[in-house]
């Protein structure tokens, strides 16, 4: 996805949490924004798998 295809928005975040994410991002050679996007993508994929697995067991 190109940068122009991304939507910008304001994020209100606890300062201590932001410090942790900034450090984590640095440890993984990502920008803070990149780290947040990475974490959100992981969470969405995990949730999607859980929903799919739940639907499989319901049938």
C-alpha positions in Angstrom: 0.0 0.0 0.0 1.5 3.4 -0.9 1.7 6.2 1.6 -1.0 8.2 -0.3 -3.4 5.3 0.1 -3.1 5.5 3.9 -5.6 7.4 6.1 -4.1 9.8 8.7 -5.8 10.1 12.1 -5.1 11.4 15.6 -4.3 8.9 18.3 -4.6 9.7 21.9 -2.3 7.4 23.9 -1.0 7.0 27.4 2.5 8.5 27.5 4.0 5.5 29.2 2.5 3.2 26.6 3.9 5.4 23.9 7.4 5.2 25.4 7.1 1.4 25.5 6.0 1.3 21.8 8.8 3.8 20.8 11.4 1.6 22.5 9.9 -1.6 21.0 9.9 0.1 17.5 13.6 1.0 17.9 14.5 -2.5 18.9 12.9 -3.8 15.7 14.2 -1.1 13.5 10.7 0.3 12.8 9.3 3.8 13.1 6.8 4.3 15.9 4.0 4.6 13.3 5.3 1.5 11.6 5.3 -0.4 14.9 1.7 0.6 15.7 0.6 -0.4 12.3 2.4 -3.7 12.6 0.7 -4.4 16.0 -2.7 -3.5 14.7 -2.2 -5.8 11.7 -1.3 -8.7 14.0 -4.3 -8.1 16.2 -6.7 -8.0 13.2 -5.2 -11.2 11.7 -5.4 -12.9 15.1 -9.0 -11.8 15.6 -9.9 -12.9 12.0 -8.4 -16.4 12.7 -10.4 -16.7 15.9 -13.6 -15.8 14.2 -13.0 -18.2 11.4 -12.1 -21.0 13.8 -15.2 -20.3 15.8 -17.4 -20.4 12.7 -15.8 -23.8 11.7 -16.6 -25.3 15.1 -20.2 -23.9 15.1 -21.1 -25.8 11.9 
